[in-house]
Amino acid sequence: MSAVDAPTWPREFAERYRAAGHWRGETLGGMLRERAAAHPDRVALVDPGDGPDGARRVWTYGELDARADRMAAGFAARGIAPGDKVVVQLPNTAEFFEVVFALFRIGALPVFALPAHRQAEIGYFCSFTGAVAYVGPGLLAGFDHRELAAAVRAGAPGLRHVFVADPDPGPFTALADVPVDPGAVDPGADGPAAGCGTGPSPGDVAFLQLSGGSTGVPKLIPRTHDDYVYSVRASNPICGVGEDSVYLVALPAAHNFPLSSPGSLGALYAGGRVVLCPRPAPETAFALIEREGVTITGLVPPLALLWTEAAASTEHDLSSLDVLLVGGAKFSAEAARRVGPALGCRLQQVFGMAEGLVNYTRLDDPEEWVNGTQGRPISPDDEIRIVDDEDREVAPGATGHLLTRGPYTIRGYWRAPEHDARSFTADGFYRTGDVVRALPSGHLVVEGRAKDQINRGGEKIAAEEVENHLLAHPAVHDANVVAEPDAYLGERTCAYVVLREGAGPLRPAAVKSFLRGRGLAGYKIPDRVEFVTAFPTTGVGKVSKKDLRATAADAPASSVPLPTPTPFPTPGRTAPSETDRTA
């Protein structure tokens, strides 16, 4: 793959990261091969039974490794070759891991799509990458992906294969019919199946991840085996993940957060167990936590709030849960304080991005850091700059734009040179779009995204600050603050508020009075307060402030019902969907 497709690290940086021991020449397929050789009979994967056959499945490391080989051989027999792109859109089922490890073995590149994506996104991924195959479900949550595949294939002539993870594949190939006997195993680094070549090199691009972004279709993020394995390996000790860990994949399996922070790959790297959760609603997830002895999982903030409220009335035993990671968007201090008392576990905040940089609060951090910061970087070679609008370093402790580079932060998007010119500095720092400040300890406090700052008649208001005050109200379940156009001020502030279940009626005036009582400056008091039952969300469950801003702009003077998020519906509330930030 050329540097035009996927800009990479300059030689001096690559040599530095290898010398430091960050890049050890590991590949994702080789990692599974090594774990399977070390403990073939240990359970690697538990699928509770929402798969095509409807049965609970338990795969050992040896079985997962063998299945990956058979699937790789089957893909190779159908002409899928190293460097080929394959769009993978699978829900949280065992097939996801069987397929992606098979592609890693071949050296083909999964293009990770989310279950919520539809024809516009899947069609774009297939045409833009020149994908040769699409792997998807059949009927899922009432939506027929076979019809989607037919429409996409009509517009993407290079798409030679459609594999459907369903006993009824329609006009396409059933995924279950793909695996074949791999025959003799090549003794290469990954031990690829016969006919799959020698496997990828550690510096090769392993897959294309999605960046949610704020406008347009997602950009594609090229992650290499070296850089991604390092981020997984380095996350494990920070999060206490070892061979006895049981990680629950509650968010979509293909999303960067549940994949690598430390995620399912972290658990597999450590020789632990991965449990797949078909839906992150409390009634589903809590049952799995009890039955499977789950010790660690990751959620986006709206789901974390949902779980903390549901825990008070659950009959399930959640005592095995030791660590809850919350990321994908900022988790406010007020919300963070609810986790421990409600769920009886430790909280780790995660702030990162699919482009690279990941920060964690540490398990031995003081409570004020766990609740009030978004952690510090994984690596000693993660370089951080906080700058003003002119790229000048701000004073220590001051707020500014976050720039970063390091051993697992990309140097450019896939085939996006014009966007790279805006998103990266000349010396390789990635412009994250986040507004942060740093504590002397190195912990970062996220003040919001650059677009989340409201300029009200020249007064700058951080949406996160006002949201944190709103969450302190005993009747408020969640809150989001956005800018709306104003002819006189330029922008004014609109607060969207979801009340707790059972909370009595609340008037906007009472909310404003509460904020004044907390000593909030007058210009920061929201000009408008709207009560809603749910927020629009993205593909993995983050609140879509883009949609909130659009709603506010369209109807600044009246109460407007917001679009109902479709992924992961739960009775009484609606929970999450899409992505770009790991936190």
SVG drawing of the C-alpha trace seen along z (x, -y; Angstrom):
<svg xmlns="http://www.w3.org/2000/svg" viewBox="-45 -42 61 73">
<polyline fill="none" stroke="black" stroke-width="0.4" points="0.0,0.0 1.5,-3.3 2.2,-6.3 -0.4,-8.1 -3.0,-5.7 -1.9,-5.7 0.7,-8.2 3.0,-6.5 5.6,-7.4 8.9,-8.9 11.8,-6.5 13.4,-8.2 10.1,-7.9 9.6,-4.3 13.2,-3.5 12.5,-5.3 9.4,-3.4 11.0,-0.1 14.0,-0.9 11.7,-1.8 10.0,1.5 6.6,0.1 6.7,1.9 7.7,5.5 7.0,6.9 3.7,8.5 0.6,8.9 -3.0,9.4 -3.2,12.8 0.0,13.9 -1.2,12.8 -4.1,15.2 -1.9,18.0 0.5,17.5 -2.4,17.5 -3.9,20.6 -0.6,22.4 0.0,21.5 -3.5,22.4 -5.7,24.0 -8.4,25.2 -9.0,21.9 -12.2,20.2 -11.7,17.2 -15.2,16.3 -18.7,16.6 -21.6,15.8 -24.9,15.9 -27.0,17.0 -28.2,14.2 -26.2,15.6 -27.7,17.2 -28.3,20.5 -29.7,19.0 -27.5,21.2 -25.1,20.2 -21.6,20.8 -18.4,21.1 -15.1,21.2 -11.7,21.9 -8.6,20.2 -7.8,23.4 -11.2,23.4 -11.2,19.7 -7.7,20.1 -8.8,23.1 -12.0,21.3 -10.0,18.3 -7.7,20.6 -10.6,22.3 -12.3,19.0 -9.1,17.6 -8.6,20.6 -12.2,20.2 -11.8,16.5 -8.5,17.2 -10.1,19.9 -12.6,17.3 -9.8,15.0 -9.6,12.6 -5.9,11.6 -3.5,9.6 -4.3,5.9 -7.9,6.5 -10.5,4.5 -13.5,6.3 -16.4,4.3 -17.4,6.0 -20.8,5.1 -21.5,7.7 -23.3,7.4 -21.9,8.7 -21.7,12.4 -18.8,14.9 -18.7,14.6 -17.3,11.1 -14.1,12.5 -13.9,15.5 -14.1,13.2 -11.7,10.4 -9.0,12.8 -9.3,14.7 -8.8,11.4 -5.8,10.6 -4.3,14.0 -4.6,13.3 -3.4,9.7 -6.7,8.5 -8.1,5.3 -11.4,5.3 -13.2,2.0 -15.1,1.8 -18.7,0.7 -21.3,0.4 -24.6,2.2 -26.5,-1.2 -24.9,-2.0 -27.2,-1.8 -26.9,-2.0 -25.4,-5.5 -22.5,-4.6 -21.9,-1.0 -22.1,-2.0 -19.5,-4.7 -17.2,-2.3 -17.4,0.2 -16.9,-2.2 -14.2,-4.5 -12.0,-1.6 -12.6,0.6 -13.8,3.4 -14.0,6.8 -16.4,8.2 -19.0,7.3 -19.8,9.4 -23.1,8.6 -26.0,10.1 -29.3,11.2 -32.3,9.8 -31.2,7.7 -33.5,5.6 -36.1,5.7 -33.8,4.5 -32.9,6.8 -29.2,6.4 -29.6,8.7 -31.6,6.0 -29.0,3.4 -26.3,5.7 -28.2,6.0 -28.5,2.2 -24.9,1.6 -23.6,4.3 -25.5,2.7 -23.6,-0.5 -20.2,1.1 -19.1,3.3 -15.9,4.2 -17.7,5.9 -17.3,9.5 -18.6,11.3 -21.4,10.8 -21.2,13.1 -24.3,13.3 -24.2,14.5 -27.6,16.1 -28.9,19.5 -30.9,17.8 -28.4,15.8 -30.8,14.9 -29.0,14.6 -25.6,14.4 -23.2,16.8 -23.9,18.0 -20.9,17.2 -21.2,20.7 -20.4,22.1 -17.1,20.2 -14.7,22.1 -12.6,24.9 -9.9,27.2 -6.7,25.1 -4.5,28.1 -0.9,27.7 -0.1,24.7 2.5,22.2 5.0,21.7 5.1,17.9 4.6,15.4 0.8,15.7 0.8,19.3 -1.7,18.4 -3.8,21.0 -2.5,22.7 -3.1,20.6 -3.1,17.3 0.5,16.4 3.0,15.6 0.8,13.2 1.1,9.5 4.2,7.7 3.9,5.9 4.2,2.5 1.4,3.2 -2.0,1.6 -4.2,4.1 -7.6,2.6 -9.5,-0.7 -11.3,-2.1 -14.0,-4.9 -13.7,-8.4 -17.1,-9.7 -16.2,-13.3 -18.7,-16.2 -19.7,-16.5 -20.0,-14.3 -19.3,-10.6 -16.7,-9.1 -13.0,-9.3 -11.1,-6.1 -8.3,-5.5 -5.4,-3.2 -4.2,-1.3 -1.1,0.9 -0.5,4.2 2.5,2.7 0.7,-0.5 -2.6,1.2 -1.1,4.1 1.0,1.7 -2.0,-0.3 -3.8,2.9 -0.8,4.3 -0.1,1.1 -3.7,0.6 -3.9,4.0 -1.8,3.2 -3.4,-0.3 -6.8,1.3 -5.9,4.4 -6.6,6.8 -5.1,10.3 -5.8,13.9 -8.6,14.0 -10.4,11.0 -13.8,11.3 -14.6,8.5 -18.2,7.7 -18.5,6.3 -21.5,4.1 -20.9,1.5 -20.7,2.5 -17.7,4.9 -16.2,3.1 -16.0,-0.2 -12.5,-1.3 -13.4,-1.6 -14.7,1.9 -12.1,3.3 -8.9,1.9 -9.4,-0.2 -8.5,2.4 -11.5,4.1 -11.9,7.5 -8.5,7.5 -7.0,6.6 -8.7,9.5 -7.6,11.9 -4.0,10.5 -4.0,11.3 -5.5,14.7 -8.7,13.7 -12.3,14.2 -14.6,12.1 -18.4,12.2 -20.5,10.7 -23.5,8.7 -26.2,8.5 -27.8,5.3 -26.4,3.0 -29.7,2.5 -29.4,3.1 -31.8,6.1 -29.6,7.9 -26.2,6.8 -26.8,7.3 -27.9,10.9 -24.7,11.6 -22.6,10.0 -24.1,12.3 -24.0,15.5 -20.6,15.1 -18.8,13.4 -17.9,10.3 -15.1,8.3 -14.7,5.3 -16.6,3.5 -16.8,0.2 -19.8,-2.2 -20.5,-5.5 -21.9,-8.2 -25.6,-7.9 -25.4,-4.1 -23.4,-4.6 -26.2,-6.9 -28.8,-4.3 -27.0,-1.5 -26.5,-3.5 -30.2,-4.2 -31.2,-0.6 -28.8,0.9 -30.9,-0.2 -33.8,2.1 -32.0,5.0 -32.3,8.5 -29.0,9.5 -25.8,10.0 -23.3,7.5 -20.6,8.1 -18.1,9.6 -17.9,6.3 -14.7,4.7 -14.0,1.9 -16.3,-0.2 -14.6,-2.2 -16.6,-5.2 -15.6,-6.9 -16.7,-7.9 -17.5,-11.4 -16.8,-13.4 -18.3,-11.9 -19.0,-14.8 -17.8,-14.8 -21.4,-14.8 -22.3,-11.7 -19.0,-10.0 -19.7,-10.2 -22.8,-8.1 -21.0,-5.0 -19.3,-3.6 -22.3,-3.8 -24.7,-2.5 -22.7,0.3 -20.2,1.2 -17.3,1.1 -14.3,-1.2 -14.6,-3.8 -12.0,-4.5 -12.5,-7.4 -11.2,-7.0 -10.5,-9.8 -9.2,-9.0 -9.9,-8.6 -9.8,-6.0 -7.0,-8.0 -4.7,-7.1 -4.2,-8.8 -5.8,-7.2 -5.9,-8.5 -7.0,-6.7 -7.5,-7.6 -5.5,-5.1 -7.0,-2.6 -5.0,-4.1 -5.7,-7.8 -7.3,-9.9 -11.1,-10.1 -11.0,-13.7 -8.9,-12.8 -11.1,-9.8 -14.3,-11.9 -12.9,-15.2 -10.4,-14.3 -10.3,-12.2 -7.0,-10.6 -3.4,-10.8 -1.8,-9.2 -0.9,-5.5 2.7,-6.0 5.7,-8.0 6.1,-8.7 2.7,-10.3 3.5,-13.9 0.9,-16.5 0.6,-20.1 -2.2,-22.5 -2.3,-25.6 -4.4,-28.7 -6.1,-29.5 -2.7,-30.5 -1.0,-27.2 0.9,-29.0 1.5,-27.0 -0.9,-28.1 0.3,-28.8 0.4,-25.8 -3.1,-24.9 -4.8,-27.1 -7.4,-25.8 -6.6,-25.2 -6.7,-23.0 -5.2,-19.5 -2.6,-18.3 -0.8,-15.0 1.6,-12.6 3.0,-9.2 3.6,-5.6 -0.1,-4.7 -1.5,-8.0 -1.8,-8.0 0.1,-10.4 -2.8,-10.7 -6.1,-9.4 -6.6,-6.8 -6.6,-8.6 -7.5,-12.0 -4.6,-14.4 -6.7,-17.5 -8.2,-16.6 -4.7,-15.7 -3.5,-19.2 -6.1,-20.5 -5.9,-17.8 -2.2,-17.5 0.6,-20.0 3.6,-20.1 5.6,-18.2 3.0,-15.4 0.8,-16.4 -2.8,-15.4 -5.4,-18.2 -7.9,-16.3 -10.6,-19.0 -10.8,-18.7 -10.5,-21.7 -8.6,-20.6 -6.5,-21.8 -3.7,-19.8 -3.1,-19.4 0.5,-19.3 0.0,-15.5 -0.4,-15.2 -4.1,-14.4 -6.3,-16.1 -9.6,-17.8 -11.8,-17.9 -13.7,-21.2 -15.5,-20.1 -15.0,-19.9 -14.0,-23.1 -17.5,-23.3 -19.1,-22.9 -17.9,-26.3 -20.7,-28.9 -19.9,-32.5 -22.7,-34.5 -22.2,-38.1 -18.4,-37.8 -18.7,-35.8 -17.3,-32.3 -19.2,-29.5 -18.0,-25.9 -21.0,-23.7 -19.4,-21.0 -19.3,-23.4 -23.0,-24.2 -23.9,-20.5 -22.0,-19.6 -24.1,-22.0 -27.3,-20.8 -26.4,-17.2 -26.2,-18.2 -29.9,-18.8 -31.6,-15.9 -34.3,-15.6 -31.9,-15.6 -30.9,-12.4 -28.8,-13.9 -28.3,-17.2 -26.7,-18.7 -26.0,-22.3 -25.6,-23.6 -25.5,-26.9 -28.4,-28.2 -28.4,-31.2 -29.4,-34.6 -29.8,-37.8 -28.5,-40.0 -26.0,-37.9 -24.7,-35.8 -25.3,-32.7 -27.3,-31.9 -27.5,-28.9 -30.0,-26.1 -30.1,-23.3 -31.8,-20.0 -32.7,-18.1 -33.8,-14.5 -35.4,-14.1 -35.0,-11.1 -37.8,-8.5 -40.4,-9.4 -39.2,-13.0 -42.0,-15.5 -42.7,-18.2 -39.9,-20.8 -40.2,-24.3 -37.4,-26.0 -37.5,-28.9 -36.8,-26.4 -33.8,-25.1 -32.4,-28.5 -33.0,-29.4 -31.1,-26.3 -28.1,-27.2 -28.0,-30.7 -28.1,-29.2 -24.9,-27.3 -23.2,-30.6 -23.0,-30.2 -22.3,-33.5 -25.4,-35.1 -24.3,-34.9 -23.8,-31.2 -27.4,-30.5 -29.1,-28.9 -31.3,-31.2 -33.6,-28.3 -34.3,-25.0 -36.1,-22.2 -37.2,-19.0 -37.0,-15.9 -37.3,-12.1 -34.1,-11.2 -31.2,-12.6 -30.3,-11.7 -27.3,-9.5 -24.5,-8.4 -23.6,-4.8 -22.1,-3.6 -24.3,-5.6 -22.7,-9.0 -25.0,-12.0 -25.1,-13.7 -24.5,-17.4 -24.6,-18.0 -28.2,-16.9 -29.0,-18.9 -27.5,-22.0 -29.5,-21.5 -32.7,-21.1 -32.0,-24.2 -31.2,-26.2 -34.4,-25.0 -36.8,-25.9 -35.2,-28.4 -38.4,-29.5 -40.4,-26.4 -40.2,-23.0 -39.4,-20.4 -39.4,-16.6 -36.0,-15.3 -35.3,-12.3 -35.5,-9.0 -32.2,-7.0 -32.7,-3.7 -29.8,-1.5 -30.1,0.4 -33.7,-0.6 -34.6,-0.1 -38.0,-0.5 -38.6,-4.0 -35.3,-5.5 -33.3,-5.3 -29.6,-4.6 -26.6,-5.0 -25.2,-4.5 -22.0,-5.9 -18.4,-7.1 -15.3,-8.9 -14.0,-9.6 -13.0,-6.7 -14.1,-9.1"/>
</svg>
